[in-house]
Amino acid sequence: MIKVNSVTKKYPARLAVDDISFEVSKGEIVGFLGPNGAGKSTTMRMIAAYLPMDSGTIEVAGFDVATQSREVRRRVGYLPESCPLYADMRVDEYLHFRAELKGVNRYIRKTRVNDVKEQCGLTEVGKRIIGQLSKGYRQRVGLADSLVHDPDLLILDEPTVGLDPFQIRQMRDLIRQLAEEHTILLSTHIMQEVEATCQRIMIICDGCIVASDTEANLHRMLQQKTVVEMEVLTSKEEFEEKLKQINGAELRMVSEQPHGWIWVEVETLSPDMRVDLFKLAVEQGWTLRELKEQPHSLEDIFVQIATGEGATL
Protein backbone atom coordinates (compact mmCIF):
# COMPACT_ATOMS: atom_id res chain seq x y z
CA MET A 1 0.00 0.00 0.00
CA ILE A 2 2.85 2.43 0.88
CA LYS A 3 6.39 2.27 -0.49
CA VAL A 4 8.81 4.94 0.73
CA ASN A 5 12.25 4.77 -0.88
CA SER A 6 15.22 6.96 0.14
CA VAL A 7 13.08 10.00 0.91
CA THR A 8 14.69 13.20 2.18
CA LYS A 9 13.08 16.51 3.14
CA LYS A 10 14.98 19.62 4.18
CA TYR A 11 13.68 22.83 5.71
CA PRO A 12 15.80 26.00 5.70
CA ALA A 13 17.01 25.50 9.27
CA ARG A 14 17.11 21.71 9.57
CA LEU A 15 16.98 18.29 7.95
CA ALA A 16 13.49 17.01 8.74
CA VAL A 17 13.62 13.57 7.06
CA ASP A 18 16.92 11.88 6.30
CA ASP A 19 16.92 9.23 3.54
CA ILE A 20 14.17 7.01 5.01
CA SER A 21 12.75 3.85 3.46
CA PHE A 22 9.89 1.62 4.61
CA GLU A 23 6.78 -0.21 3.38
CA VAL A 24 3.27 -0.66 4.72
CA SER A 25 1.26 -3.59 3.37
CA LYS A 26 -2.42 -3.48 2.45
CA GLY A 27 -4.62 -4.08 5.50
CA GLU A 28 -1.78 -3.37 7.95
CA ILE A 29 -2.16 -1.05 10.95
CA VAL A 30 1.13 0.68 11.73
CA GLY A 31 1.90 2.95 14.67
CA PHE A 32 4.29 5.76 13.72
CA LEU A 33 6.07 7.01 16.85
CA GLY A 34 8.74 9.57 17.55
CA PRO A 35 9.61 12.57 19.74
CA ASN A 36 8.35 16.02 18.80
CA GLY A 37 10.25 17.30 15.78
CA ALA A 38 11.42 13.81 14.75
CA GLY A 39 9.85 13.99 11.27
CA LYS A 40 6.54 12.14 11.75
CA SER A 41 4.18 14.82 10.47
CA THR A 42 6.50 15.75 7.61
CA THR A 43 6.61 12.11 6.48
CA MET A 44 2.85 11.71 6.69
CA ARG A 45 2.24 14.91 4.73
CA MET A 46 4.56 13.72 1.98
CA ILE A 47 2.76 10.35 1.78
CA ALA A 48 -0.59 12.16 1.58
CA ALA A 49 0.74 14.35 -1.30
CA TYR A 50 0.36 17.50 0.81
CA LEU A 51 4.09 18.25 0.86
CA PRO A 52 6.76 17.67 -1.82
CA MET A 53 9.89 15.67 -1.02
CA ASP A 54 13.39 16.84 -1.94
CA SER A 55 14.58 13.42 -3.09
CA GLY A 56 13.46 9.79 -3.20
CA THR A 57 10.13 8.27 -4.21
CA ILE A 58 6.82 7.46 -2.52
CA GLU A 59 4.15 5.18 -3.95
CA VAL A 60 0.63 4.72 -2.59
CA ALA A 61 -1.42 1.83 -4.01
CA GLY A 62 1.02 1.72 -6.95
CA PHE A 63 0.74 5.44 -7.80
CA ASP A 64 3.69 7.84 -7.56
CA VAL A 65 3.06 10.71 -5.16
CA ALA A 66 5.15 13.17 -7.16
CA THR A 67 3.72 12.49 -10.64
CA GLN A 68 0.28 11.01 -9.89
CA SER A 69 -0.79 13.01 -6.86
CA ARG A 70 -4.44 13.21 -7.94
CA GLU A 71 -4.70 9.40 -7.99
CA VAL A 72 -2.94 9.20 -4.64
CA ARG A 73 -5.36 11.68 -3.03
CA ARG A 74 -8.31 9.61 -4.22
CA ARG A 75 -6.96 6.68 -2.22
CA VAL A 76 -5.80 8.50 0.91
CA GLY A 77 -7.83 9.85 3.82
CA TYR A 78 -5.67 12.28 5.80
CA LEU A 79 -6.50 13.67 9.24
CA PRO A 80 -3.80 16.23 10.15
CA GLU A 81 -2.88 17.07 13.75
CA SER A 82 -4.57 20.49 13.50
CA CYS A 83 -7.66 19.64 11.52
CA PRO A 84 -8.74 22.59 9.34
CA LEU A 85 -12.52 22.95 9.27
CA TYR A 86 -14.91 25.65 8.10
CA ALA A 87 -16.24 26.70 11.49
CA ASP A 88 -19.23 28.62 10.09
CA MET A 89 -20.60 25.66 8.13
CA ARG A 90 -23.00 23.04 9.44
CA VAL A 91 -21.72 19.46 9.68
CA ASP A 92 -23.94 18.13 6.87
CA GLU A 93 -23.14 21.08 4.65
CA TYR A 94 -19.41 20.70 5.21
CA LEU A 95 -19.32 16.95 4.56
CA HIS A 96 -21.36 17.31 1.34
CA PHE A 97 -18.99 20.07 0.24
CA ARG A 98 -15.92 17.94 0.97
CA ALA A 99 -17.44 14.90 -0.75
CA GLU A 100 -17.99 16.97 -3.87
CA LEU A 101 -14.41 18.28 -3.79
CA LYS A 102 -13.13 14.72 -3.47
CA GLY A 103 -15.03 13.57 -6.52
CA VAL A 104 -17.67 11.42 -4.82
CA ASN A 105 -20.36 10.61 -7.39
CA ARG A 106 -23.37 12.86 -6.81
CA TYR A 107 -25.74 9.88 -6.94
CA ILE A 108 -24.11 8.28 -3.91
CA ARG A 109 -22.89 11.43 -2.15
CA LYS A 110 -25.79 11.63 0.31
CA THR A 111 -25.40 7.94 1.17
CA ARG A 112 -21.65 8.32 1.77
CA VAL A 113 -22.18 11.35 4.00
CA ASN A 114 -24.80 9.52 6.04
CA ASP A 115 -22.53 6.47 6.30
CA VAL A 116 -19.54 8.39 7.64
CA LYS A 117 -21.74 10.38 10.01
CA GLU A 118 -22.98 7.11 11.48
CA GLN A 119 -19.45 5.67 11.61
CA CYS A 120 -18.12 8.71 13.43
CA GLY A 121 -21.07 9.28 15.76
CA LEU A 122 -22.21 12.52 14.10
CA THR A 123 -25.79 11.61 13.19
CA GLU A 124 -27.28 13.75 15.97
CA VAL A 125 -25.19 16.85 15.19
CA GLY A 126 -25.61 17.03 11.40
CA LYS A 127 -27.46 20.35 11.61
CA ARG A 128 -25.07 21.90 14.14
CA ILE A 129 -22.58 24.63 13.22
CA ILE A 130 -19.04 23.20 13.38
CA GLY A 131 -17.66 26.14 15.34
CA GLN A 132 -20.14 25.44 18.14
CA LEU A 133 -19.09 21.82 18.55
CA SER A 134 -16.75 20.50 21.24
CA LYS A 135 -13.15 19.60 20.40
CA GLY A 136 -14.07 15.92 20.37
CA TYR A 137 -16.88 16.39 17.88
CA ARG A 138 -14.69 18.58 15.66
CA GLN A 139 -12.15 15.77 15.56
CA ARG A 140 -14.94 13.42 14.53
CA VAL A 141 -15.94 15.78 11.73
CA GLY A 142 -12.33 15.81 10.54
CA LEU A 143 -12.26 12.01 10.61
CA ALA A 144 -15.55 11.82 8.72
CA ASP A 145 -14.05 14.17 6.13
CA SER A 146 -11.08 11.83 5.70
CA LEU A 147 -13.46 8.88 5.19
CA VAL A 148 -16.14 10.36 2.97
CA HIS A 149 -14.51 9.24 -0.32
CA ASP A 150 -13.96 5.69 1.06
CA PRO A 151 -10.13 5.70 0.85
CA ASP A 152 -7.95 2.60 0.94
CA LEU A 153 -5.41 4.27 3.26
CA LEU A 154 -6.06 6.33 6.39
CA ILE A 155 -3.29 8.59 7.69
CA LEU A 156 -4.12 9.82 11.19
CA ASP A 157 -1.76 12.38 12.73
CA GLU A 158 -2.38 12.70 16.48
CA PRO A 159 -6.15 12.06 16.18
CA THR A 160 -6.75 12.38 19.95
CA VAL A 161 -4.69 15.50 20.68
CA GLY A 162 -6.55 17.88 22.99
CA LEU A 163 -9.31 15.41 23.85
CA ASP A 164 -10.40 14.50 27.38
CA PRO A 165 -10.00 10.88 28.62
CA PHE A 166 -13.58 9.94 27.73
CA GLN A 167 -13.24 11.39 24.21
CA ILE A 168 -9.88 9.63 23.78
CA ARG A 169 -11.49 6.29 24.60
CA GLN A 170 -14.29 6.93 22.12
CA MET A 171 -11.84 7.91 19.37
CA ARG A 172 -9.68 4.86 20.09
CA ASP A 173 -12.69 2.56 19.76
CA LEU A 174 -13.61 4.25 16.49
CA ILE A 175 -10.09 3.82 15.09
CA ARG A 176 -10.17 0.15 16.07
CA GLN A 177 -13.41 -0.30 14.10
CA LEU A 178 -11.97 1.51 11.07
CA ALA A 179 -8.93 -0.78 11.14
CA GLU A 180 -11.17 -3.65 10.00
CA GLU A 181 -11.65 -2.04 6.57
CA HIS A 182 -8.69 0.29 5.97
CA THR A 183 -4.91 0.32 5.96
CA ILE A 184 -3.95 2.75 8.75
CA LEU A 185 -0.82 4.76 9.49
CA LEU A 186 -1.31 6.22 12.97
CA SER A 187 0.88 8.80 14.67
CA THR A 188 0.27 9.38 18.37
CA HIS A 189 1.95 10.03 21.70
CA ILE A 190 -0.58 7.86 23.55
CA MET A 191 0.98 4.43 23.80
CA GLN A 192 -2.27 2.70 24.76
CA GLU A 193 -3.67 3.56 21.33
CA VAL A 194 -0.75 1.86 19.61
CA GLU A 195 -0.88 -1.16 21.91
CA ALA A 196 -4.63 -1.54 21.37
CA THR A 197 -4.75 -1.16 17.59
CA CYS A 198 -1.39 -1.50 15.81
CA GLN A 199 0.17 -4.63 14.35
CA ARG A 200 3.58 -3.02 13.82
CA ILE A 201 5.49 -0.09 15.26
CA MET A 202 7.85 2.28 13.46
CA ILE A 203 9.96 4.70 15.48
CA ILE A 204 11.56 7.76 13.90
CA CYS A 205 14.22 9.90 15.58
CA ASP A 206 16.06 12.88 14.10
CA GLY A 207 14.52 12.15 10.72
CA CYS A 208 15.66 8.50 10.59
CA ILE A 209 13.70 5.26 11.03
CA VAL A 210 15.43 3.59 13.99
CA ALA A 211 13.05 0.66 14.58
CA SER A 212 10.30 -1.16 12.71
CA ASP A 213 8.81 -4.36 14.11
CA THR A 214 6.06 -5.80 16.27
CA GLU A 215 5.95 -4.78 19.91
CA ALA A 216 6.86 -8.32 21.01
CA ASN A 217 9.93 -8.43 18.77
CA LEU A 218 11.08 -5.00 19.94
CA HIS A 219 10.92 -6.27 23.51
CA ARG A 220 13.16 -9.22 22.66
CA MET A 221 15.60 -7.25 20.53
CA LEU A 222 16.18 -4.57 23.15
CA GLN A 223 17.16 -7.08 25.83
CA GLN A 224 15.93 -4.78 28.55
CA LYS A 225 16.79 -5.23 32.18
CA THR A 226 14.24 -7.14 34.20
CA VAL A 227 12.63 -5.56 37.25
CA VAL A 228 11.38 -7.99 39.90
CA GLU A 229 8.93 -6.79 42.54
CA MET A 230 8.81 -8.49 45.91
CA GLU A 231 6.86 -8.04 49.16
CA VAL A 232 8.53 -9.79 52.07
CA LEU A 233 8.39 -9.81 55.87
CA THR A 234 11.83 -8.68 57.02
CA SER A 235 13.71 -5.51 57.83
CA LYS A 236 15.00 -3.15 55.18
CA GLU A 237 18.54 -3.42 56.53
CA GLU A 238 18.55 -7.23 56.56
CA PHE A 239 17.21 -7.45 53.00
CA GLU A 240 19.83 -5.02 51.67
CA GLU A 241 22.60 -7.02 53.36
CA LYS A 242 21.42 -10.46 52.16
CA LEU A 243 20.76 -9.27 48.60
CA LYS A 244 24.51 -8.82 48.18
CA GLN A 245 24.75 -12.63 48.00
CA ILE A 246 23.02 -12.63 44.58
CA ASN A 247 25.24 -11.72 41.65
CA GLY A 248 23.79 -9.16 39.24
CA ALA A 249 21.02 -8.03 41.57
CA GLU A 250 20.72 -4.25 41.83
CA LEU A 251 18.35 -2.79 44.42
CA ARG A 252 16.24 -0.20 42.66
CA MET A 253 13.79 0.65 45.43
CA VAL A 254 12.82 -0.52 48.89
CA SER A 255 10.02 0.90 51.01
CA GLU A 256 8.80 -0.07 54.46
CA GLN A 257 5.17 -1.15 54.77
CA PRO A 258 2.93 -1.55 57.85
CA HIS A 259 3.42 -4.50 60.20
CA GLY A 260 7.05 -5.14 59.28
CA TRP A 261 6.62 -5.82 55.55
CA ILE A 262 8.85 -4.23 52.92
CA TRP A 263 8.20 -3.66 49.20
CA VAL A 264 11.26 -4.18 47.02
CA GLU A 265 12.17 -3.64 43.36
CA VAL A 266 15.29 -5.43 42.11
CA GLU A 267 16.77 -4.71 38.66
CA THR A 268 18.82 -7.32 36.84
CA LEU A 269 19.83 -8.74 33.46
CA SER A 270 19.38 -12.27 34.77
CA PRO A 271 16.22 -14.09 33.58
CA ASP A 272 16.37 -16.25 36.75
CA MET A 273 16.17 -13.46 39.32
CA ARG A 274 12.71 -14.47 40.58
CA VAL A 275 14.06 -17.96 41.32
CA ASP A 276 17.11 -16.52 43.08
CA LEU A 277 15.00 -14.19 45.22
CA PHE A 278 12.59 -17.01 46.12
CA LYS A 279 15.50 -19.18 47.22
CA LEU A 280 16.89 -16.31 49.28
CA ALA A 281 13.56 -15.86 51.09
CA VAL A 282 13.37 -19.60 51.84
CA GLU A 283 16.96 -19.73 53.12
CA GLN A 284 16.41 -16.74 55.40
CA GLY A 285 13.01 -17.92 56.61
CA TRP A 286 11.27 -14.77 55.37
CA THR A 287 7.52 -14.81 54.76
CA LEU A 288 6.91 -13.98 51.11
CA ARG A 289 3.62 -12.35 50.09
CA GLU A 290 4.32 -11.36 46.49
CA LEU A 291 6.99 -12.02 43.87
CA LYS A 292 6.53 -10.99 40.24
CA GLU A 293 8.34 -9.65 37.21
CA GLN A 294 7.41 -6.10 36.25
CA PRO A 295 6.19 -6.07 32.63
CA HIS A 296 7.86 -3.61 30.27
CA SER A 297 5.53 -1.24 28.51
CA LEU A 298 5.59 0.17 25.01
CA GLU A 299 6.52 3.47 26.63
CA ASP A 300 9.67 1.84 28.04
CA ILE A 301 10.59 0.61 24.54
CA PHE A 302 9.97 4.00 22.97
CA VAL A 303 12.00 5.91 25.56
CA GLN A 304 14.87 3.44 25.40
CA ILE A 305 15.10 3.64 21.61
CA ALA A 306 14.49 7.39 21.37
CA THR A 307 17.19 8.16 23.92
CA GLY A 308 19.68 5.75 22.34
CA GLU A 309 19.86 3.49 25.40
CA GLY A 310 18.64 0.34 23.64
CA ALA A 311 20.47 -2.16 21.52
CA THR A 312 20.98 -1.31 17.86
CA LEU A 313 18.05 -2.60 15.80
Buried (B, 14 or more C-beta within 10 A) or exposed (E): BBBBEEBBBBEEEEBBBBBBEBEBEEBBBBBBBBBEEBBBBBBBBBBBBBBEBEEBBBBBBEBBBBEBBEBBBBBBBBBBBEBEBBEEBBBBBBBBBBBEEBEBEEEEBBEBBBBBBEBBBBEEBBEBBBEEBEEBBBBBBBBBBBBBBBBBBBBBBBBBBEBEEEBBBBBBEBBBEBBEEBBBBBBBBBBBBBBEBBBBBBBBBBBBBBBBBEBEBBBEBBEBBBBBBBBBBBEEEEBEEBBEEBEEBEEBEBEEEEEEBBBBBBBBEBEEBBEBBBEBBEEEEBEBEEBEEBEBBBBBBBEBBBEEEBEEB
